[in-house]
Each structure stands twice: as C-alpha cells, then as structure tokens.
C-alpha cells in the first residue's frame, strides 16, 4: 500500500531527526519501532478518515499521524530503562545559579516552602507525578504509561497539584515570587 510506504518514510525521517535522543538504541530496534509507528499511523488515519476536512493535502494530514506515533514511541523508548521515581537530591538541583546574597536566600526559602507544600498539600500520587513531570522532566506520555492511565489524567493531576501548590505558597507569603 502506497500510504503505508509514505508513512514509513515519514516515521524513519522523524527517527533520524531525533537520533540524538535515541543514540543508545540499536538501528534494528529503531527500524522496528518505525514500522510499528507507520502501521499504527495508518490505522489511525483510517479510523479518523471521516474527520478529514480537506484543509491540507491528504498526505500532509496523514503524515502528522506518523510523526506523532514515531515521536511518542521514541520518547517512550528513551525512557524505557530510566527510573521515574524522583529522589530527594532534586532540591539541590533547583537553584543552581549564583544570584546575589539576598536573592539566593529568597530562592532557598522558596524552594524550602515548595518542598514543604509538596509534602503537606499533595496526595502521594500527586507528589510522584509532580516531581516526575515538573522537576525530573519525565514526559507526560511516559508517566501515563508507567501509571497505566491516560495523558489527560496526568495533565489533570498536574493541574490540581499546581493549583494546590500555588495556593500554599501564596498562603506562606511567597506569592510575589511566583510566575
């Protein structure tokens, strides 16, 4: 099928573009991943064919499915053997610049207040997801897969956690330091 061949070429191009983040993955694994991504993209295109409005060329519209599938798989592959459990050393890495003494003290107080707020105001699951996503920069789709939930559920959990943390930091007198 010509569409599958096109999607496979797009998947391989996306994998080549992201090669730096997958340098530890064997070429055979990347090729297999691209084949799977192209097949899944083809199934997604067929399933969503009724939503195609013609605003772009059909092949352009179809290729976005291959790019999405490939990038998602590559991200998951890159995080496959990495631990997503945050460790306590994250607090030492947050403020790594050397500002003026007063600003440094304020930063330390803010980081300390954030640490307390996370421990006191978030549920255990919110703490895990927040630390993983916001502090350790674990991708949302990797967290969703590891916790056997949807990306939407992870986004909602992050939103709720951030709302609680913002309120706790404001209540603790750190509102003027928040973005």
N, C-alpha and C positions, 0 to 999 in steps of 0.2 A: 504494500500500500504506500503510495507516494506521501501522504500526510504523515505517516509514521516515520518515514525516512527523513522528512523535513524536521520533525520534532526531535529525532535522534541527533541530527546535525546541530540543532539549537542547543540541546542538552550537552553535547560534547563541547560546544563553544563556551557555554556557561561554565562548565567544569574547568576548561582551560583558563578562562578569565579568573577563576577563583583558585587557581593552582597553588598559590602561596599558602592558603589556609588548609590545603589538603596535601602538603608535601610528604607527610608521613604515610599516606595511603598508597597502596600498590596500584599500578596502572590497570591491572585486571579488575580490581575492585571498583575503580572509577568507571571503567567501561561498563561493567555490570550495573552499577548504580545509574549510569546514563540510560542504559537500555530500559531499566525498570521505570525511570522517570519519564521517558518518552512514551512507554506503554500506558502508564497511569495518566499522563497528559492527554493522550489520545482518548482514553475512556472519559476523562473529564470534559473534553471538547464535545464528544458525542452526547454526553449527559446534559450539557448546557447549550446544545445547538439551538434550542428554542429561544435562548436569551440573546443570540447574536443579532444586533441591530443594524449592522452594515455601516457603522460609523467609521470603521477602519477596514483595511483589506482583511479578508478572512484569514489569510496566513499570518498576518500580524497579530490578529486576535488570538489565533490558535497557539502561536509561539509563546505568548505570555504564560500559558499553562505549563509548557515545557520548562520555561525559566523558573517559574515558581516551584515546580516539582523538584527540579535539579537543585536549586539553591537550598530548599528545605532538607533534602537528603544529604547534601554536602555538609550543612550545618550540623545535622544530627551525627553524621559520620565523624566530624571533627571533635565532637563532644562525647563520642561513644565510650571512650576509656577514661574520661576525665571525671573526677569527683564533683558533684554539685552540692555537697554538704559544706556550708561555709564554716570557716574556723575563726577563732577569736582574734587571730592576727590581722583581720581585716581592719580593725580600728586603728592600728598603727599605720596603715597604708592610706587612709583617707586624706589626711592633711600632710602631703609630702613636700609642699613648697615652704620656704622660709620667709614669712612675712615679718613685718615689724613686730616688736615685742607685744604691744597691746593687741594687735590683730591676731597674733599667734595664741595668746591667752583666750581671746574670744572664740577662736576656732576650736581650741581644746575643750572649752566649756560647751560649745555647741555639739561637738562630737560626743562628749560625755552625756549631754542631755538626750541626744538622739539614741545613744546606746541604752540609756535608762528607759526612754519612751518605747523602744522596741521591746525590751524585756517586760515592761509593765502593762503596755496597752494593746499589744498584738497577741493573737492566738498563736499557738505553736506553729501551725501550718502557715499563717501569715508571716511569721518571723522567718521561716525557712524560705518561702517564696520571695519575700522582700530582700533578704540578704543575698540569695542566689541571683536574682534578676538585677537588683539595683546596685549591689556592692560588688559581686563577683562577675557581673555581666554575662550570666548564663542566658542564652537565647530563650525566648518565651516558648517556642515550639519544643525545645529540648526539655524544659520544665514540664510542659503539658504531657509529653510522652512519658517522662520518668514518674509523674504522679498519676498517670492514667486518667487524665482529664482533658478538657478542651482548652484551646488557646484563650477562648472567651472567658472561661472560668478563672484562668490565671490572670488575665487582664483585670477582671472584676476584683479578685483578691488583692492585686497590687493597688488598684484604685482605692479600695476600702482601707488598706494598710496606710497608704499615703495620707488619706484624709484623717485617720486617727493620729498619725504621727505629726502632721501639721498642727492639728488642734492641741496636742500635748505640748509641742514646742512653743506654740503661742502662749498657752497657759503657763508655761515655765518661764516666760519672759524673753523668749528668743525670736519673737515674731519679726523684729526688724532685721534679722539676719537671713531670713528665708527668701528664696527667689520668688 
